[in-house]
Amino acid sequence: MKFSDRLLEKLQPIWRKNHTHPFVQEMGAGTLDPEKFRFYMIQDYLYLIDYAKLFALGAVKAADLEDMKIFSNLLHATMNEEMSLHRQYAARFGISESELENAAPSPVTLAYTHYMLHSAQNGTLAELVAALLPCAWSYWEIGKELSEIPNALDHELYGDWITMYSSKEFGQTAQWCIDLLDKLAEGKPEKELLQLEKIFLNTTRFEYLFWNMAYHKETWPADE
Ligand SMILES: Cc1ncc(CO)c(N)n1
């Protein structure tokens, strides 16, 4: 059994919560309040800046050129394709690029990105990949699911988001991360696999908190 199959079993209850979260459901139905999406988009941009740094750290920690190249491709795709979707949305909302970059991270954004960066900086290469895999994997699953809803891909506001995350290219980046973790987990003792599983499930749970944070536009107590 591949390590990712074992993870797939463990993550089911959390994914179910993610897929049925009102933010995701309403985005698919096209009824999500654009103000919630605007809030999400800004926070997600901040998230992606740090997420991209995980790929850069992966390139530093890679044991061979083949893996280094994968990380460099992932870094490039995140900064140039995924983040460009956010920049286009920001422009539609009248938010400038510097406003985007300089926005304040919400508590959940900060906790999530710092947990990922901590795992990436202090852990092994496998721990780094375990931290980032839920991001790509769960978005791909959500993207595919929403793309099957009639007319969802053509929605004026949410269509581009669904198109990006259900795309073949995004699926390929998720698959790279899955294959990489399977490769790095091969032959590892159970104790290390449990540590990878722990990190993986924590960032999977953070994915839920991120949807919830966006839906409720959660900020710091005195900034509400
Ligand atoms: C919070 C979050 N998780 C995953 C992705 C996919 O890269 C994203 N853009 N944002």
The ligand as an SDF file (V2000), in Angstrom:
LIG
                    3D

 10 10  0  0  0  0  0  0  0  0999 V2000
   -5.4230   27.7330    1.9520 C   0  0  0  0  0  0  0  0  0  0  0  0
   -5.0240   27.1640    0.6360 C   0  0  0  0  0  0  0  0  0  0  0  0
   -4.7710   25.8490    0.5470 N   0  0  0  0  0  0  0  0  0  0  0  0
   -4.3820   25.3120   -0.6260 C   0  0  0  0  0  0  0  0  0  0  0  0
   -4.2560   26.0830   -1.7530 C   0  0  0  0  0  0  0  0  0  0  0  0
   -3.8650   25.4450   -3.0650 C   0  0  0  0  0  0  0  0  0  0  0  0
   -2.6310   25.8400   -3.4580 O   0  0  0  0  0  0  0  0  0  0  0  0
   -4.5160   27.4600   -1.6210 C   0  0  0  0  0  0  0  0  0  0  0  0
   -4.4210   28.2910   -2.6750 N   0  0  0  0  0  0  0  0  0  0  0  0
   -4.9020   27.9580   -0.4200 N   0  0  0  0  0  0  0  0  0  0  0  0
  1  2  1  0
  2  3  1  0
  2 10  2  0
  3  4  2  0
  4  5  1  0
  5  6  1  0
  5  8  2  0
  6  7  1  0
  8  9  1  0
  8 10  1  0
M  END
$$$$
